[in-house]
Amino acid sequence: MRNRSTYIALAIYALMLAGAVLAFLWIRHQGAALVAPAPSGPQFGVAAAAPGQVDVIPHLLLALAVILIAARAVGAVSSPRSG
């Protein structure tokens, strides 16, 4: 048989979950009527690199891969072995 504190904890958890759902529904209801203003000024977006410019994304992904591989290699070499 479960003790009383278990039931209290379950009730608190259920109330927090219900509160989160109600808060989400209320915020969604409040924001449903909002309309974004028309954009003013220059438009910005992601476009292909112009000739003579460097595309940053492949360089960024390569740098992240190198860091990941180096970190795993250092971790494999320096981790203590049990056994």
Phi and psi in degrees as a GROMACS rama.xvg file:
@    title "Ramachandran Plot"
@    xaxis  label "Phi"
@    yaxis  label "Psi"
@TYPE xy
-81.3658  147.425  ARG-2
-84.9289  174.699  ASN-3
-66.6693  -34.5457  ARG-4
-65.2745  -30.125  SER-5
-65.7693  -43.4473  THR-6
-66.3571  -36.6834  TYR-7
-65.961  -42.805  ILE-8
-63.298  -41.565  ALA-9
-64.9255  -39.207  LEU-10
-65.2781  -42.5091  ALA-11
-63.8882  -42.7357  ILE-12
-62.2221  -44.7464  TYR-13
-63.3621  -39.5415  ALA-14
-66.184  -40.2967  LEU-15
-64.729  -41.6295  MET-16
-64.6632  -44.1504  LEU-17
-63.8301  -40.0984  ALA-18
-62.4796  -40.3777  GLY-19
-65.4485  -42.1082  ALA-20
-64.616  -44.5855  VAL-21
-64.0667  -39.6636  LEU-22
-63.7246  -42.1972  ALA-23
-61.6829  -46.3702  PHE-24
-63.7299  -38.1151  LEU-25
-66.4227  -44.7727  TRP-26
-64.0867  -40.8444  ILE-27
-64.0931  -39.4161  ARG-28
-64.7409  -42.4845  HIS-29
-66.1062  -35.4466  GLN-30
-86.297  -12.6579  GLY-31
-65.3619  -29.3671  ALA-32
-88.5404  -7.52715  ALA-33
-73.6656  142.229  LEU-34
-124.021  131.613  VAL-35
-73.1956  140.974  ALA-36
-70.7153  159.307  PRO-37
-65.7475  141.362  ALA-38
-66.4196  140.251  PRO-39
-124.873  140.477  SER-40
98.1822  -172.472  GLY-41
-70.0402  146.784  PRO-42
-90.7662  135.178  GLN-43
-114.238  147.344  PHE-44
-168.29  -179.632  GLY-45
-94.8701  124.133  VAL-46
-130.208  163.82  ALA-47
-65.2939  151.567  ALA-48
-67.1566  137.704  ALA-49
-73.08  158.598  ALA-50
-56.797  132.794  PRO-51
92.6055  -9.36827  GLY-52
-102.909  155.616  GLN-53
-96.1223  133.013  VAL-54
-81.5588  122.008  ASP-55
-79.1029  -32.9312  VAL-56
-58.5347  -48.9752  ILE-57
-60.7112  -37.0716  PRO-58
-66.4739  -39.8705  HIS-59
-64.4896  -45.4246  LEU-60
-64.3583  -38.7316  LEU-61
-64.0912  -42.9589  LEU-62
-62.4795  -41.8854  ALA-63
-64.9534  -39.9019  LEU-64
-64.6124  -41.7118  ALA-65
-63.3917  -43.0628  VAL-66
-63.483  -42.4581  ILE-67
-63.0923  -46.1131  LEU-68
-65.3256  -41.7685  ILE-69
-64.3727  -41.292  ALA-70
-64.752  -40.8984  ALA-71
-66.9818  -38.6982  ARG-72
-65.2481  -45.2083  ALA-73
-64.4782  -39.6294  VAL-74
-64.8756  -37.774  GLY-75
-69.8924  -34.7934  ALA-76
-77.5353  -40.2094  VAL-77
-94.5988  -5.51895  SER-78
-75.7624  139.054  SER-79
-70.5401  140.082  PRO-80
-97.6003  130.593  ARG-81
-102.082  141.765  SER-82
